[in-house]
Amino acid sequence: MTAENATETSGGTTDEPVHVDGQTQLDELVDTGEVVLADFYADWCGPCQMLEPVVEKLAAETDATVAKVDVDANQRLASAYGVRGVPTLVLFADGEQVEEIVGLQGEDQLRALIENYTA
């Protein structure tokens, strides 16, 4: 799964997480997507690896666009959102940040959070 494949769908959600590289790409997703869940993660983070299949499932099964942000490759972006620990999940609705969750979360909790803004 690559960012190129995931971003071929314009103006709507994708069935795969979009791997974000930089502030501009995240801004574009937030501006064009009704609901965007940004997963700030690190490859070396155990809880992040456990969250990966959940995030992929949410991308496929919900109306949210899911963005993955590698904090090691995007330190400025992570800093701009005040990310101090990983995983950090930031939810945007209608272009505004509405939620932030730090730590491993269950699929049901994240699905309910997304549905609060997509229903």
C-alpha positions in Angstrom: 0.0 0.0 0.0 1.5 3.3 -1.1 0.4 6.9 -0.8 0.1 7.0 -4.6 -2.4 4.2 -4.6 -4.3 5.5 -1.6 -4.6 9.0 -3.0 -6.0 8.1 -6.4 -9.5 8.6 -5.1 -10.0 12.4 -5.1 -12.6 14.2 -3.1 -13.6 11.3 -1.0 -12.4 8.7 1.5 -10.0 5.9 0.6 -10.1 2.3 1.6 -6.5 2.3 2.8 -4.6 4.6 5.1 -2.8 7.5 3.4 0.9 7.7 4.4 1.4 11.5 4.9 4.7 13.1 4.2 4.6 16.7 5.5 2.2 19.4 6.6 1.0 20.3 3.1 -0.2 16.7 2.4 -2.0 16.5 5.8 -3.6 19.9 5.3 -4.9 18.8 1.9 -6.5 15.7 3.4 -8.0 17.7 6.2 -9.3 20.3 3.8 -10.9 17.8 1.4 -12.0 15.2 3.8 -15.1 15.5 5.9 -13.6 13.4 8.7 -9.9 12.6 8.9 -8.2 10.4 11.5 -4.5 11.0 11.7 -2.4 8.3 13.3 0.9 9.7 14.5 3.1 6.5 14.9 6.7 5.2 15.0 7.9 2.0 13.4 9.7 1.0 16.7 6.6 1.5 18.8 4.9 -1.7 20.0 1.5 -0.2 20.7 1.6 1.5 17.2 2.2 -1.9 15.6 -0.7 -3.4 17.5 -2.9 -0.4 16.4 -2.0 -0.9 12.7 -4.6 -3.5 11.8 -7.3 -1.5 13.6 -6.4 1.6 11.7 -6.4 -0.3 8.4 -9.9 -1.8 9.2 -11.2 1.7 10.1 -9.9 3.1 6.8 -11.7 0.3 4.9 -15.0 0.2 6.8 -15.7 3.8 7.9 -16.4 7.1 6.1 -13.3 8.7 7.6 -10.0 9.2 5.7 -7.2 7.7 7.7 -3.8 9.4 7.5 -0.6 7.8 8.9 2.2 10.1 10.0 5.6 8.6 10.9 6.8 10.9 13.7 10.5 10.1 13.0 10.2 11.1 9.4 7.9 14.1 10.1 9.2 15.5 13.4 8.1 19.1 12.6 4.5 17.9 11.8 4.4 15.9 15.0 5.6 18.9 17.0 3.1 21.2 15.3 0.3 18.9 16.7 1.9 18.6 20.1 2.6 14.9 19.8 4.6 13.8 22.8 3.9 10.1 22.8 3.0 7.5 20.2 0.5 6.4 19.1 -1.4 9.7 19.1 -4.6 9.8 17.1 -6.0 13.2 16.0 -9.5 13.4 14.6 -10.5 16.3 12.3 -14.0 17.1 11.2 -14.9 19.7 8.6 -11.3 21.0 8.6 -11.0 21.4 12.4 -9.2 19.3 15.0 -12.0 17.9 17.3 -10.3 15.1 19.2 -6.9 13.8 20.3 -6.2 10.5 21.9 -2.8 9.2 23.2 -2.1 5.6 23.5 -3.5 2.3 22.2 -7.3 2.4 21.7 -9.7 -0.4 20.8 -11.5 -0.6 17.5 -14.9 -0.1 19.0 -13.9 3.1 20.8 -12.3 4.5 17.7 -15.2 3.5 15.4 -17.7 5.1 17.8 -15.6 8.3 17.9 -15.5 8.5 14.1 -19.2 7.8 13.8 -20.0 10.7 16.2 -18.7 13.0 13.4 -19.8 11.0 10.3 -23.4 10.2 11.3 
